[in-house]
Amino acid sequence: MKQAFLTLETGEIVKGTLIGATKETFGEVVFNTSMTGYQEIITDPSYAGQIITFCYPIIGNYGVNALDDESIHPSLAGVVIGDLCETPSHYQAIHKFSEKLKQAGVTGIAGVDTRFLVKTIRKHGTVKGIISLDEKHTFSSFDGSSLWVEKVSTKKMVSYKNSGPHVVLVDYGYKKSILNALLEENCSVTIVPYNTTFEKIASISPDGVLFSNGPGDPMSLADLFPEIKKISQHFPSLGICLGHQLIALAYGAKTKKLAFGHRGANHPVKELLTGKVKITSQNHGYVVVDESINHHQFQVTYRNVNDQSIEGLQHVQYPIQTVQFHPEAHPGPSDTAHVLKEFVSQITSLGETQYAVT
């Protein structure tokens, strides 16, 4: 086993053992508090360009199976873990965690004091880092401005036929579980590239549009805001995670970067209509700015219990709803699975009605 180093731009250096691919990697160092679901996490396109630190101390104990990947090609930059389990025990396991990383060409480092690392990120905010075989002190080659959505989005339309309503899934880096949830509700689904125009979407006559999750700063997609607004004004729409932020921005709101984001499967969110608290799966570094919401257009439907940030919006005129969390719950609790079910029920009842801009 080779020794490896994780060097942070703030000067801290942690030592560990190299796992996965034998190559140097750069990325934003973030942390995830989930106790399970590491396979879904490392294959989530929303982590493109990021180095994930797992808070849970042991990773790999149930191996990797053939069912739970959220994308075909992992897009994350790297992985940092405490204790690596190389003897997984689960009847569905087909690979070790370290083997999965190597096959995917992802560099990792194990044997790290992840508690120290998480405390460092909480102190400084999300920082850039380098995993390498020696102690690196320069970040000149790190590109933090990449349009990650363009890298993870589909390049062509892909269709899945079913007997229910037709949903267009705008792909900013969608998770397979979102597609599966729609298919389980009997929807026909057409996945389209992130920059698909209103005219193109209108030409395939969807009953509703789902704006997916995805990586990076939502403001990097500012050129698309007019199209997003036009699409959502003409078709019942649901925005999830990045899709939530993009819809808010398209209607004039603002977003800001959190110090260290919300990443994990245990984030409490309050449903304002009922007062009930739901435990949610989350993965995002940006939030919609509270003061920027036009309350003549949107009402806030969910709030984060820990920091009171906006977790959901509903338009007062158009059938548009958004959530910052992941209702498909892979990995994570299924408390908010009703969000997707209600969206499908809504478009089923509305049929092919379109909404004129006023």
DAGI-V416104 format. One record per helix or strand of 3 or more residues. SS is the DSSP state (H for helix, E for strand). FROM is the first residue (numbers start at 1). TO is the last residue. If there is no record, write none. Layout:
SS,FROM,TO + SS,FROM,TO
//
This chain:
E,3,8 + E,13,20 + E,25,32 + H,38,42 + H,45,47 + E,50,54 + E,78,80 + H,97,104 + E,107,110 + H,114,124 + E,127,132 + H,148,152 + E,158,160 + E,166,172 + H,176,184 + E,188,193 + H,198,203 + E,208,214 + H,218,234 + E,236,240 + H,242,250 + E,255,271 + E,277,288 + H,290,292 + E,298,304 + E,310,315 + E,320,323 + H,338,350
//
